[in-house]
Amino acid sequence: MHKGEGSVDERHLDYAGAKMGMWIFLFTEILFFGGLFLLYSVYRMKYLAEFHSSAAELSVVLGTANTVILLTSSLFMALSIAFLRKGRRGLSLLFQLITIGLGLFFLVNKYFEWAEHIRQGIYPDSPVLLDMARGKIIFFSLYYVMTGLHGLHVLIGVTIIAVMAAFTRNETIGPLDFVKLENTGLYWHFVDIVWIYLFPLFYLIT
Amino acid sequence: MPAESMATPEKSYLEDGGRFRGLFSWIFTTDHKRIGILYLTSVFSFFAIGVILGLLMRLSLIEPGRFMSERTYNSLFTVHGVIQIFLFIIPGIPASFGNFFLPIHLGARDVAFPRLNIFSWWLYITGGAILILSIFLPGGAPDTGWTFYAPYSIRTTSNVSLAASGIFIVGFSSILTGLNFVTTIHRMRAPGMKWFRMPLFIWSLYATAWTQILATPVLAITLLLLILERSFGIGFFEPLKGGDPIMFEHLFWMYSHPAVYIMILPAMGVVSEIFPVFSRKNIFGYKAVAFSSLGIAFFGYLVWGHHMFTSGMSDISRVIFSLITFLVAVPSGIKVFNWIATMYKGSVRVDSPLLFCLAFIFLFSIAGLTGLIIGTLSLNLYLHGTYFIVGHFHYTMFGGAGFGFFAGLHYWFPKMFGRMFNERAAKTAWFIMFIGFNILYFSMFLLGLQGMPRRYFQYLPQFRTNHILSTIGSWILALGLLIMFGNLIRALFRGEKAPANPWGGSTLEWTLPSPPSRENFRETPVVKGGPYTFG
């Protein structure tokens, strides 16, 4: 939202206003994903059996690992905010870097997961997939689109945290002006929460 | 009271561009007033393109096949719709007048996030440029109709993906503007500016902003899926792959019906500002008008199904959607009656802004009443997909939102540019436009009742008379538009200097010089009463 310098007006920050803007933005994100969750529920009603059998083909181990990774990263995100507020710049920076590392780790896992499916020839519009039952086509398309869009959000999150890490280093943000990091945290937790819904809907409904 | 007592006249926002010079002082500005002007000019530039496309379409219809091919005609109605809806009406009033007057009405110096504000304009222009590009690139302009219904939108080879990504970006801009406005209204009100002391324009912007925030993401995901469908074949809307095209319609209208209220609510806000000023009387039922804005926005989410009565839906949901559609008429009716009651026993001054407002009430009432006709399930089955629908939404969107926009344009022109326009020319333009408008669109109601389907290139001989009538109307309307814009553009250069308060308005913008200074208020105003002080 607000960035450093600028005219006199922009300088005096409205903490509550900045937070409010971020919350509203997160509403829009919920609705953005909401369209996909809507499609998911409609098609799952329609193809109940096929959704369940397709879900069995996903790796619960990788899914669980990614859930743990993302939840842990959220913890470190929260810690980095707490330490920045206390003025412990170094620790805050360290925790931000750990969060970034975990986010990237999540994406690497995701890469291996996708690669495995693609090796089996299962990806949207593939000849193998089109030969399968309709419910299965839709399940895997939903899987790719929803986890893909989520993965994109993880990537954006990682990028923003990296910018925040740079800000923390050069003291653009600090104990008196931490709302940017706090908003980044809100975004990161949102990404986390989306995954908490995706995980059971795709991996655990067997 | 106008604060005219200035020893040293401050530089106006038009002269004081901040850090940059020339063009850059506009496109890199963070001043909400300059951003408002940026939007105003870009929105009307796109409007001009949309109008020309519409005129060409009408031209083709007087003798199908003579002026253009079927393919060109299909692209014309698609691009006309896309431009007028996504680039003109939706950003229209909120982004131009909203940006300019929202902070002033609240007694603030700027919006909550000034940089985000100029970023929104950049997104808007980028999206608009991509959309225009999709007309000219090989592959051809989109030919699906502005609704992009699947499965045709998946299969056509025209530039649908490009156009959809343009709209996606414009949608982002719309969301950010909404977010900015809601935060501004919550956080930036001057001391004493309680919720029920805000001008009604702000209430309507508030309702609009929430709708932009809550509905636009659904359009974004729908268009994204359409793009993914076309590039990767994900199959969500493709029956052969287990998908369902009806789901596209549902998702599309979940946004696009609330979007109708994004278009009309700000116009209602403008009109609510103008009636008290030109009647010299406080608005009748302030709270009722304020809450009816929220009511319209609320019901707006629950009626999308009425676009799909013939698409395949259970009877019970159709009945429910039809019922809720009728309920929208209640808050709309409250507004119309309150505006009329505001004029009752007032000392009415018939200047051009008021004339546009009166036209608004007349045209919007026709729009609303025909809306009840097509909201009725049984009648809808006959009228769906005919020219009756086309007539109805042009009465709403152009007769309502468009005339509301023009009303605001005349009302605020002196404040924004510090010049007066020629009142007689404005009235003449208004009269010609009003006549042209009704000839153009009323014949569409008749065509629809006769059974003429919309979007058809060719038609049976019995429809010819009304088609010709309608096209003649389009020429008259275009003439009126030319006079109106000519008059305003002339006023920019040759108009007399405008006083601070030419109409005798009582909201905060009229306490500032015309045009206002860069910082709006020298010192933050303290608000002691309601927005209308006519007694």
Interface residues (C-beta under 8 A of the other chain):
Chain A: M1 H2 K3 G6 S7 D9 E10 D14 A16 G17 M20 G21 I24 F25 F27 T28 E29 L31 F32 F33 G34 G35 L36 L38 L39 V42 Y43 K46 Y47 P124 D125 L130 A133 R134 G135 I137 I138 S141 L142 Y144 V145
Chain B: G18 T30 R109 D110 A112 F113 P114 R115 L116 I175 G178 L179 N180 V182 T183 H186 R187 M188 I213 L214 A215 T216 P217 V218 A220 I221 T222 L225 L228 F232 G233 I234 G235 F236 K241 G242 G243 D244 M247 L251 M254
